[in-house]
């Protein structure tokens, strides 16, 4: 029996494959290059006005992500990846980083030309588990390695631990305290931003805004007055449409950028430009927006699988063209978890910690499409 959803899926697949094959708006060479005045590599392009070995701090100017190069605020367009693992593994070694995370980070920088890494982590690992001090040191090691390599880091609170990653909202007491502690530790690092809760869902925007403001207040009170803070949308950090109403925006609490996580099966048929317009594209004209995660592959797994490599590639190219047209800083998911950007070191699927991601083995089509995009847009 063929269900209506299956009919919609196959109709969409046929239409997007026809568009891709016939030279519509999807092909890579149709994507615009960054405008000449936009910073895409802050370490290099702001080198003359930045202290050696440091990056200019990310901030917000109107609806733009920006950096200050000397006395001038310049719009910045960053592209990178998520390196997941620490949200469900208790330490660098279990997460597949080895004892020196700089080796892997250097490869993402050099082979993929990333400028920013989003690092998911778990609250309970950081605060209460027996190995908490070692876990914290591992995160500090990654942040130090990224600094030495000229990479920005977005610290992403992805949940509590391996068994608590899909909670709708952060705990109103312990999570602000966690972020206050992190703010005291890393708030002075210009290359670090804070993503306060991975994927809010199942509440009203008024409720989520109040929780986010509580965390922001704790961060600012702890001294991180200039750190860029990421606030995800609703519907698992996808829907930013409430921000069309000015009263729903966060004000007076320092630099804030709002995150969206577009995946194919947010709608049926899979989400495309008209849907993205409603959920985040239109509001990006008025507020700063970060694409904190995205991805698609050839599997049949929800919400990322499109059933074939050609369909996945076509969807990815369409989203990348949409992102590039609006110059939204973006991070692909993920080195470490599905949908995988790479294979593992032994050529098989990534399994942490025994077969960690190998940046030299991009997956087809996800990793190859992302790597080509990063190389074309970087530097």
N, C-alpha and C positions, 0 to 999 in steps of 0.2 A: 504494500500500500504506500503510495506517495503522498506525503503530508504537504499542506500548503507551504510550510516553512522550507521544505525541501525544494519545492517548485521555485520559490523565491530565490533560494540559494543558487540553483542551477541557472536560472535566468540571469542573475547578477554575474555569475562566472562567465557566461557566454558573452554578455555585453562588455565586460571589462577586458576579456581576452580579445574581442574584436577591436576595441579601442587601442589596446596595446599593439596589436599586430598591424593595424592599419595606419599607424603614425598619427594618432590623436594628440592630446595634450599630455600624455603620460611620459614619453621617452626622456631619458636623462638629459639629452642635449637641449631640451626645451627649458630646463630649469635656469632661472636667472642667476648671474654671478652677483656677489655682494657689491653694493655701491662703493665707490672709492673712499668715501668718508667713514665707512663703518669699520670698526676694529674687529678683526677675526682672530688675531694672535696677539693678545695684550702684552705678553712678555717681550716680543720682538718689536711691535709697533709703538710701544710706550717706553722702550728701553732708555731713551735719552732723558726721560723725566722720572724714572723709577729707580729706586736704590738697587744696586746689583744683587742678584739672587732673590728678588722679590717680585710679586705681581701687584698691579694696582687693584685696590679693593673694588669689588662689584657693588654697584648702587643702582638707584632708579632715578631717571630724569623724565618726568611726565609718564608716558606709557612705554618708555624704553628702558631696557637693561642697559647700563652704562658703566664706564670706568672713567676715572679722572686721570688724564695724561697731563701732568703738570698742573696748570691752572685751567685746563679746558676739559669739560665733560664731553666724552665721545660715546656715541651709541656703540654697543658691543653685540656681536653675534657669535655665540659659542656653540660648538657641536661636540658631542662626546658620547659616552656610553655609561651604562650602569655596570658595576662589577659587584654582583650579588654574591651571597654566601654567608656573611657574618650575621644576617638576620635569622639564620637557622643553624649555624655552626658556632661553637663556643671557642673561637680563637683563630689566629692566623693559620696555623697548620691544618686544623679541621676544615677551614674554608678554602684550602688549596693555594694559599699565597706563599707557602714556604716560610723560611725564617727571615727572608729579606724581600719585602714587597716591591722594592724599587726595580727589581729585575723585570717583573711582569708589567709594572706601570710604564717603564721605559719602552717596552715593546708596543703598548697601546699608543703611546705618543709617537714613536718613530715609524711604526708600520701602518698605523691607522690615522695618524695626525689628529688625535683627539686633543682637545684643550681643557676638557673638564670630565671628571669622573664622579658619578653619583655612587655613594657608598651606603647601602642599606645596613642597618644594625638593629639589634634587639635590646629593648630596655632592661629586661631581667638579667641578660648576660652582663650588661654594663653595671648594674646596681647591686644585685643580690646573690648571684650564683657564686659558688666557691672560688671559681677562677676569675672573678670580676676584675681584680687588679691586673692580671695578665691580659685579659680581654681589652681593658682600657689601654694598656700599653701597646697592644697590637694596633688599635685605631690610631694612637699617637704616632706609631711608626709609619703607618700609611700616610698620614697627614704630613709628616716630616719628609717622607720620600717624594710625595707629590710636590711639595715646595721646592725641593732640590731640582726637580725636573721641569718646573714651570707649569704645573697643572693645577687648575682649580679643583676643589673637592666640595661636593654637596653631601653633608652628613644627613642621611635619611633615616628617621625613626620609622622602621618598617613594621613595628608591632612589639610583642613582648619576647617571644622565643619561638622555637620550631612549632610549638602547639598553640601559639597565640598571634598569628599573623593577619587575621582577617577581622579584627575587632573594629567595630564601627567608629568608635571615638576613643581618644586617650583618656586615661584616668585623671580626673580633675585635681587630684592632690599630688600623686607621685610624679606624673609626667611634667608639670611645670617645675618641680624640684629637680628632676633629671636635667632639663634644659638649662636651668640656672647653673647647675654644676658644670655642664658642658660649656656654657657661655663664659664662665670664669676661666676655664681651661683653654679654650680655643678662640674666644672672642677677639683676642688681639691678633689673630692670624688673618691677614688680608685675603688670603687665597681660599678661605673656608666660608661656606654658606650653610645654613641650617634649614632642613626640610622637616617640619615639626611633626607631621603624621602622614604616613604614606598614602592611604586611600580612605578618606572619610566617606561614610555612606549611611543610609537609612535614618537620617535625621533631617530636620529643617536647616536651611542656611542660617537662620537666626541662632539656633542651638550651636551649630558648628562655629559660627563667627565668635560667639561668646567664649567657647573653649579655646579657640585660636588666640583670641585677645588675652586670655588668662596666661597662656604660654608665652606670648610675646611680651607681656608685662614682666614675667619672671626673667626672660632673657635680657631685656633692657635694664631692669633693676640690678642684674648681676654684672653690669658693666659693658655688655656687648651692644653698645648703642648704635654702632655703624654696620654691624653684620647683616648681610642680606638674609632675609627669612622667606622661605617658600611655604605657601599655604595652598594645599590641594583643593580642588573642587569637589562637589558632591558626586554621587553615583560612581564611587570608587575612583575619586580624583579625575573625573572626566568632565562634569558639567559645571561650567563657569557662567552659565546664562543668568543666574541671580545678580551678577555684578553689573548687569545693564542698569540696575537701579542704584544710584549713587549712595543711598543710605546703607547698602549692603557691603560697601567697600570698607576696608580697614584703614583708618587714618590716625595720625598722631602717634604711631608706634614704630617709627623708623622705616627703613626701606623694606618693602614687601613685594614679592612677585607671586603670581597665582599659577598653579600647575594644573595641566591637563594630561591625561593618560589615554590617548586614542588607540583603540584596538579594533580589528575588523568587525567583530560580532557584538559591538555595542548596540547595533540595530540589525534588523533583518528586512531586506537584504543588507549586507555589510555597509557600514558607515562610509560615506564619501563626502564630497565638498559641501553639498547643501546642508548635510547634518553637521559637519564641522563648523560651518558658519554659525549655526544656531548655538552650539555648545561652547565654542571658544573663539572662533574667528572674528565675529562681530565685536565682541567685548575687547579683543586685543587692540582695537583702535583706541580704546579709552583707558585701559589698565595694562600693566606689563604682564605678559603670559610666557610661561616656560612649558615646553613639552617635556615632561619629566620622564615619561616612558612611552615607547611605542614598539610594535613588532608584529610580524606575521610569518607564517611558515606554511609548508605544504601538507601538514598533518590535517587530521579531522578533529583536532582538539579545540574546544572553546576556551577563550574567545579569540584565539590567534590563528587557527588552522583554516586554510582556504581550499584544501583538497588537492592542490597541484602546485608545482613550482612556478609555472607561468602565472597563475592567478595571484599567488603571493607576491611575486615580483611586480606585477602590474599594480597591485594595491599599494605596495611600498613606494613605488615611483610616483604614484598619484599623491600620496600623503607628503612625500618629500617635496614635490613641486608646490604643493599648497603651503607647506611650512616655509619654503624658501621665498615664495612670493611675498609672504608677510614678515620675513626675517625673524622668525621665532627661534630663540636658542632651544636646542633639542638634544635629548639623550636617549639612545636606543637601549632597549632591554634585550638580553643581558649577557655578559660574560659570567657564567655561573649557573644560570637557570633557564628554563624554557620560556620563550623560544630562544634557543642558543645562538649566539653570534658566531661561535667557533666550535669546532670539534675539540676533543681533549688531546693531550700530548701523544697518546698512543694511536690516534686516528679514529677512535671510537667516540661515542657520545660522552659529553662531560659528566663526570661523576665526582663529587667532592667527598673526600680530599684526594682520592687515589688517581684520578684522571682529570686534573684541572684544565681550564680553558687554555688553548694554545693560540695566541694571536696570529700565528703563521698558518692556521688552518681555518679560514672563514667558511661558514656553512653556505650552502647553495639552496635557496636564493638569499636568505636573510643577511647573513654576514657579508657576502660578496656585494650585495646592493648597498649596505650601510658603509662598508669600507670604501667603495668607489665614490660614494657621496661625500664622505669625510675628506678623502684625498683631493677631490675636486674643489671643495669649498674651503679647505684649510689654508692657512698661511697667506 
